[in-house]
Amino acid sequence: MLDDVLAPLDVIEDPWRQAYHLCPPLGLLNDPNGLTFWRGAYHVFYQWNPHGCGHENKHWAHVRSTDLIHWEWLPPALAPDAPYDEDGCYSGCAVELGGDLFLMYSGNVRSADGGRESYQCLARSRDGVGFEKLGPVINGALPGYTGHFRDPKAWRHGDRWYAVLGAQRNDLTGTVLLLESPDLCEWHSVGELIQPAPPCYMYECPDLFTLDGRTVLVCCQQVLEASADGTRRSDVAGYMLGWVDLERARFPHSGFHKLDQGFDFYAPQTLLGPDGRRLLIGWMGLPVQPQTPSVDSGWTHCLTLPRELTLEGDQLMQRPARELARLRSMAIRVPDVDMDANTAFVLPQPDGGAWELDLSIRAARGADWVLHLFDSEQQSLSLVFDGAGGRLTLQRHCPAAGQLHESRTCEMGGAVTRLQVFIDRSSAEIFVNDGVAVFTTRCYPTARPEAPRLLARQALTLHDIHVWPLEDRLTR
């Protein structure tokens, strides 16, 4: 079985193969599933097609780690080999009951006419490696809902089990259901958790948890929007903040807020660590997007770095997990830099394509600047700050991946004072102002780009500048 998850040589030698992000050994990766800490180790499962780079043949790949840095490949936990999941073992969760590790997932079955059925299923493991399928615990969609009925996330509250589930009503609008069970096996619906739901045709990957005394609902909206050239699909991961009433399935909340401002972020899931931290990992991709150039080497997509979640007032903060500091090699410390208007400062660029940049910015109100992370004739990735408007924009141009002159803008509501940037061989994760905003994106350099540089439109000071090469710590 372990031979099934060993990466072939052409995958390992791909120049876009990530150094410290979790990637599939081959084939396609998408949603992270079953995030949990069990018997002294973090377990991460993810949607995986081991037979190609298309969205089919969905298995559950499985890795574990004691430190969120070194990952051990384990045999695939689930394969679509039963009548109730023959067209895919779709997303779900992992929970502990009676000392065993249970997976709850959506079994996908398609009919010849293009219809679908979804079965919510259980599997059990006594050792955290081999899993025995126990079959469906919810047979098909509940009355009033279509076959788009999936992605259970369960947790224990007192002597009851609860789960949230993404669902589509018969009128083709999306919602999140709250389910209840005494034993993980017999489930009934408490009701729709959000009333009314913001307009979308489907919710995916819901995750409900308590953070600093508040209730957070993380979920993904799928929306069809009118555009000049027809209808455009929008897939957005976000969160709602409020207080939940589990007995009545009520969740008064503050509205839907994007979790990530970048181009490539979807299907996040969280777990509660042994020290009480709420950790989040997402898929660095989208359900509908151009083919990535790594497909030519037999693999596509990766997971994000783990993030620590906290609340500061009504602001959900996302910071890189503290364990990631152990990836750092010797720091390159840069003295403070006082920059005049319309000048540029070139930052160090470690070899190997995997590095971290941490810097702080001190500037007068309204100062503009541009941080060029990748910049060459073939591709570019830049952060542009409009000081007067308080807007931070990520600009990307990467023809190798069909990404032409794109931009994403975040309203910061004030100055940008700190940037923490993680560059891997084909990605960037940018944490702004200690996690007030995050930009996640893929980018595929076709040649070694120029060193990163910051262009100041008005006078400013760069301080606390550090650059670290990051080590390749992944099990290949």
N, C-alpha and C positions, 0 to 999 in steps of 0.2 A: 504493500500500500504506500509506503513512504516514497518508492520510486515514482509514484504518480505525481508527486509534488516537487520533484527536483527540476530546477530551471535548466533548459538546454543552453548550450554554449552561446548560440546566437542571441539569446535573450540576455544572458549575463554580460556579453560584450557590447550590447547596444549602448551608444554614447548617451542616450537619454534615460538609461536605466537609473532609477533613483538610488542615492547612497544611503539615506537614513529614513526614507518613508517606506511604509509597507506597500509592496507591489505583489501582483500575482506571480507565481513561478512561471506561468505561461497563460495565455488566454486572457479573458476579460474579468476584471474586478468591478463590482459596484457596491451597493449598500453595505456598510458595516452592520453586523447583526450580533445578538447575543453577548454584548459587552458585559462582563462580570468579573468579580474577584472571588475566586473559589479555591480553597485549600492552598493558600499561600501564593497564588499566581493570578495574574491578569489573563483572561481569556478573551480573544477577539476572533469572531467568525465574520465572514463576509460572503456576499453573493459572488459566485465564481462560475464561469464557463470554462472548463479545462480543455474543451475541444475546439475552441475558436474565439474570435474577438467580437462576435455578435451577441445580442441579448437573447440567448436561448440556453437550454441545458443547464439551468441554474442549480448548482450545488451550494453547499456551505463549506467553504474552506475554513481552516482552523489553525490559529497560532496562539502561543502563550508566552508569557514573560514574567519574570519576578521584579523587573525594574522599569518597564516601559521603554527600554532601550534595546536590549538583546531579545530577539524573538526566535522561538523554536517552532519549526513547522511540525504539525501533527497531521495524521491522516484526515482526509475530508470527513466532516461529521455527518453530512446528509448528501444523498444523491437522489435524483428523480427516478426512482425505480419501483414505485408503488402506484396502484390505480388512482389513488387520491392525490398524487403529486407528480404524475408522469410528465407534465409539461413545465415543471420547475418547482423546486423547494424555495419559495419566496421568503421575504424578510420576516423576522420575528425576534425573540428575546431568549434569554437564559435565566433560570431561577433555580434556587436550591430548595428541596423539600425532602425531609427525612434523611439528610446526608447525601442524597443523590443530586446530580445536575440534570435538570430538565430543559429541553429546548421546546419552545412553542413557536410554530411557524405556519405560514400559509402555503398549502399545497395547491398548485395551479393546474387546472385541467381545461383544455380547449376542445371544442367540438368541431366537427367538419364544416359547419356553417359560420365559423369564426366567433361563436359565443364562448363564454368561459364560465367555469365554476370555481369557487374558492373554498377550500376546506381548511379549518384551523386545526392543526395537528400537534401531537406531542411526541417527543423522543426522550429517552432516559439513558443516562450513563452513570455507572457506579465508580468509574475511575477517571472520568473527564477526558477520555481518549476515544473509546468505542461507544457508539450510541445505538440503542435499540428503538426502532420506531414502534409507537403505541397506537398509531392511527388517529383518525379525526376525533376531535371533541366538539366541534361545531360543523355540522354537515351542510355545506352550502351557505349562501347568504341568508340572513334573517328576512322575514317578510317586510316589504317596502324598500328593499335595496337590490341593486344590480349585482352582477358577478364581480364588480370592483369592490372587494370586501376583504381587506388584507392588513398585514403588518402588525400583529398583536404585540403589545408591550405590557407585561404583567408585573405585578408587585404584590407583596403581602401587607395588609393593613389590619392590625389586630388579629382576629381569628378568621378573616375573610381574604380571599384573593380578588383583586381587581385587575382589569386590563383596559387599555384604550386601543381602538382599532380604527383604521381609515376606512371610510365607506362612501359609496355613491348612492344617493336616493334614486328611486324610479323616475323622478323628473330630471335626472342627470345633473344634479347639484351635489356638491361634496359636503361631508360632515365628519365628525369624530364621535364614535360611539363609546360609551362606558359600559363595561360588562362586569359581572360579579359571579364568584364561584366559591363554594365551601372547600373545594379540593383540587382545583385545576382541571377537573374532568367535566363537571356539570356547570354550564354557563348560562346565564340569562342576561338580557339587556336591562340596564338601569335607565338608559335613555341617551339622547344626543347631548353631548357635553357642552357644546357651544350653540346658543340660540340667540339671535340668528347667526348662522355661519357667514363669514365674509364670502362674497360671490366667487365660487370656483367650481369646477366640475369634478374634482377629486381631491381628497386629502390623503397623503401617504405618510408612513413612518412616524406616527404620533408617539410622544414620550412625555409622560406626566410625572413630575417630581416636586418635592419641596426643597426650597433653597432659601436659607436665611429667613425662615418663617413665612415665606410666600409660596404660592403654587405657580410653577412654570409649566406651560404646555409647549413643547417643541413639536413642530409638524411641518410638512411640505405641502404647499398649495400648487395645484395645477390649474391654470387659467387660460382660456382662449380669449385673445384680445384682437379687436379690429385694428388693421394697419392699412397703410396706403396700398400695399400689394396683396391684400386679402386678410386672412385670419392668421394670427401668430400665436403660438403656444408659449406660455411662460411657466417655468418651473422654479419655484422660489422656496428656500428653506427659511423658516422664521420661528418666532416664539410669541406667546401671549402670556401676560403676567397678571395674576389675580389671586383669588381664594376659591378653592373647590369645595362643593358640598357633595360628597360621595353618595349620600343616601338619596338625593334627588337629582343627581346628574346636572348640577348647576355650576357654572363657572363664569361669574362676572369678571371681565378682564379689560385690559387697557388697549386692546387692538393688536393687530398683527404687525410685528416688527421684523425686518430682515436680520438674520443672524450673521451674514457675511456679505461684504460689499463687492467682492471680486467676481470673476467670470466663472469659476469652476468650484462649486460647493453645493452639496445636496445630501439628503438622507442622513443627517447626523443622528447619533444615538449616544446616550450617556450611561454612566455607571457610577455607583457610589463606592469610592475607594475605602480601604481598611482604616484610613485615618480621617474619614468623614468628608474628604474632598469630592465634589461632583465633577467628573471628568467627561469630556465630550470628544468624540472622533467622528469625522464626516468623510464622505466620498468626495474626492477631488475630481468631480466630473458632473455631467448632467444627463438626464434621460435621452434628450435629443440634441446632438451636436455633431460637427464634422468628425470624420475619422481621424484619429490621432496618428502621427507618422510612425509611432512605435509599433503599430499593427504590422508593418513590414518585417519586424523582427519577432512577431508572434505573441505580443502581449499588449495590453492597454489598461490605463488608469492606475490610480494609487489612492491610499487613504491619507487624510490629513495627519498632522501631528496631534497628539493628545493635548487638550486645552483644559485649564482649570476655570470653572465657572463660579462667579460670586455676584452678589447684588450690591450696588451702591445707590441707595434710593430706588428709583424705578429703572435704573440703567443696569442691564445685564453685561457684566464684564467678562471678557475671555482673554486669558493669559496663557502663554505656553507653559506646559507642565514643568515644574521645577526640575524634574529628573533630566530634562533635555540639556541642562548645563553640563552633564557628564559627557556629552558628545564633543565638547570643546577641546581643541588642542591649544597650543601656546597662543595667548592673546597678542594681537597687534594693537598696541595702545597709541592713539594719535593725540598729540597735544591739542588744546583748544584752538579754534580757528576763528579769528575775526575777519569777516568777509565784507568787502565793499559792494556797493550796488553793481550789478552786471559783471560779476566775476564768478569763476568756477573753481571748485576744489575737487581734486581727484582723490578718491578713497582707495585704500589698499584692496587688492583682489587676490585672495589666496588661489593657489593652483588646485585643480581637481573638480571645480564646479560645485562644491558643497561648502557653504560658509554662512556665518551669521554676522549681521551688522547691528550694532546698538548705538544710537546717538541721540542727543538732545539738542533742541533748537531754541535759541533765545532771540527774539526779534521784536521790533516795534509792531504795534497793531497795524494790520493791513499789509504786512510784508508778503511778497510772493516768492516762491521758489520752485524749482524742478529738481527731482532726484532721478537721474537716469541709472537704472539698474542694469539693463542690457541695452546696448546701443551699437548697431552696426548697419551696414547696407541691407543685410538680410532680415534683421529683426530688431525690435525695440520693446522695452518695457519701462515705463516711466510713471512716477508719481508727480502730480502737478497740484500745487496748493495755491488757491486764490484767497489771499489774505483778507481782502475787503469783503468778499462774500462768505468766507469761512467754509469754502468747499474744497474737498480733497478728491482728485480724480486719478484713477488708474488708467493709463493708456497702453494698449497692446497692439503690436503689429507683428504677426508671425505667419508669413505665407506658407511655411512648411506644414502648418496645421489648418490652413484655410481661415486663419484669424487675421482679418484685414482691417486695420485702423479702427479698433473698437475702443470704447471707453466706458467706465463705470464711475459714478460720482456719489460721494457721501457728504451730506450736510453735517459739518462738525460743530457748528454753533460757537466756534471760538478758535483759538490758535492750536496748531499742532506743535506739541512741545517734546514729544519723544516718539521715535520709530525703532521698532525691533523687527528685523527682517531676516527670514530664513530662506536662503537660496539653496535649492538642490539642483540636480543636473537638468531637470525639465519642469521646475516649479518655483513658485515664490509664495510665501505666507508672510504677510505684513501686519504687525500688531501696532496699532496707533494709540498713543496716549494711555499706555498701560492697559490696553484691552477695551477701550471705549468703542473702537471699530477694528475690524479685521478685513483684509483683502486677500483672497486665496485665488491663485491662478496657475494654469499650466503655460509654459512657454518652451519652445524647442529650438535652441540656438543651433544653427548650421555651421557655425565657426566660432572660435573663441571670441566673445564680445570684448569691447573695450572695457577698461576698469570703470566701476561705478563712479559717478561724479555728481556733485550738487551745484546747481546754478542758482545764484542769488539774484533776484530782480531788484531787491532793496537790501540795505545793509542788515546783517544778522551775525550771530555767533553760534558756531557748532561747539558743543562741549560734551564731555563724558563719552568720547568716541572710542569704541572697541570693535575690532573685527577678529573673528575666530574661524580658522579652518575647522570643519566638522568632520568627524571620523565616520568611515563606513562601518557601521556596527550591525548591519542586518545579516541574519542567516540567509544565505543565497540558496 
